[in-house]
Amino acid sequence: MKYHLVLLCMVCNLALGFAQDTSRIDFVIKNLGVGVDGHFETFSIQPRFEEEQLKALSGTIAVASIKTGINARDEHLLKADYFDVESYPQIRFESEAITSKKTGVYKVPLKLTLKGKTKRLSIPVTVTNTAKGTKLQATFEIDRSAFDVGGGGLILSKTVVVTVVYYDKRV
């Protein structure tokens, strides 16, 4: 089941990649067994390169910019039982020691701070050069319950699949 969700996300992201050539942060979570997707509209990502190698990665995401296509749901996600935007307006991440797995593919351990809790996770990041700039792409999973987002229950999956695509327009 988990495999099918990840495969579906990859197919959707591939289709979106052909449809648009822009930076984005998308997510998918199962609710009552159905995938609910959304994205964040406002974010800042700062990669640091040395000699064409990714050496550091950090960023912030404006929680209030969450969009799922249903305004009432978006407003509920901002409340204390989910993201608590009044107390925690940003999601932050900062890399630790990045290692190159092979050309253009990196293992990026990072600290993710969401709703006042900081957890370590490791994400795969692929870096490619395009006509639009250097493209960084990562697809990974987050356990939302580790950050106290959304409470317990059987209706909402604990696993959120996140896809980040970022174009670094450095010269």
N, C-alpha and C positions, 0 to 999 in steps of 0.2 A: 504494500500500500504506500509506504514511504517512498519507495522507488518510483511509483507512478506519479506521485505529487512532484518530485524533483524533476522527472522527465517532462511533465506538463509545463512546469516553470521554464525549463530550458527551451522547449519548443516555442512557448509564448515570447520569451525573451529574444529568441532568434528572429521571430516574426517582427517584433517591435524594433529590433536592430536594423532590419531592412526598411521599416516604415519611417524611422526617424533616426537622426544622427545627433542626438542630444544627451547631455548628462541627465541621470535620473536615479532615484532610489525607489524601488518597487518592493512590495511584499505580498505574500499570499499566506492565509491561515484558513484552516478548515473550521467551519461553524455548522453544526448539525450535519457533518459529513460533506458539506459543499464548500469548495474553495472560494474564499472572499478575498478579492485583491484590492490593493490600494497603493498609494505612493505618498511621498513627502514632496511638496513643491519648493520648499526653501531649505537649502543646505549649503555648506561650504566644505570643500575638501582640499587639503593641502598636501600634495605629494612632494617629496624631496628626492631629487636624483643626483647622483655623483657618477660621472663617467658613464652615463646612460644606464646606470643600475638604480633601481628603486632602493632607497636607503631609509626613508621614513614616510609615514602616512598618518595624518590626523584630520579631524574635522568635527563639525557640529551640524546638528539637524534641528530645525525649528519644529517642535512638537505641534504647535498650533497650525502648521501647514499640512497636516494629514488630510488626505482625501480618499474616500472609498466609493464615491458616487452617490452616497445617500447622506444628505446634510444632517439629519437627525442622528444617524449613527456616528458621524464625525464629531458632532457636539458631545455625544455621550462618551466617546473615546478620550475626550479632553478632561473629563471629570476625575475625581480622586480615586475611584475604583479601577481606573485604567491608567492613563498617563499622568494625571494630576498636574496639568499644565501650569496652574497657578504657582505651585511649589517648585516644579521642575520644567522650566520652559524649553530646555534643550537636552538633546541626547548628544553625548560626546564620545569620541573614540581617539585613541592614540596608540600608534604601533610601538612595539618593543624591538628586539633584535630581528630584523628581517633577513631571511635566508633565501637564496636563489636555488630552486629545485632543478631548473634547466633554463635555457635561454627564454626570457620573457615570462617565466612562471615563477612565482614567489610564494613562500609560506610566510604569512604575516601574523605573528602573534600580536594581539592588541588588548588594551584595556577598554572595555565598553562601559560607559556610565549611563544608566537609564533609570529614571525615577529614584535618584539618589543612591543607587547601588552600583558598585563597580565590580565587574566580572572579567576574567581573562578568557579569551577564546582565540583560536587560530583560524584564519581564513585563507583560502587560496586566491591569489590575485594574478591575473594575466595582464601583461602589458604589451601592447602592440602599437606600432606607428601607423597612422592613417593620414590622409590628406588634410583632415580636420585638426590633427594634433596627436598627441600621445594618448591612447585609450587605455584606461584601467578598468578591469571588469572583475567582479567577484560575485559568486552565489554561495550562500552559506545559511545555516540554520541557527536560530536562537530559541532557547527555552524561555518563553515569556514569564513562566511562573517563578523563575529564578530572580526576576526583577519585580515581582509582585504586581504584574500588569494583568488585570482581568480576573483575578481571583481563581477559585477552583471550579469544579464542576465537570460534567462529562460532555457538555454541548460544544464548548470551544476547545480546540486542540491546544496543547501546550507548545507545539512546534510552529514557529513562524519561519518561512523561507524568504530570505531577503536577497535581492539582486541589486548591485550597485554598478552603474556604468558612469564613468567620469572621463571627460575629455580635457586633458591638460594642454592648454594652448601656448605653452612655453615655446620660445623660439630657439 
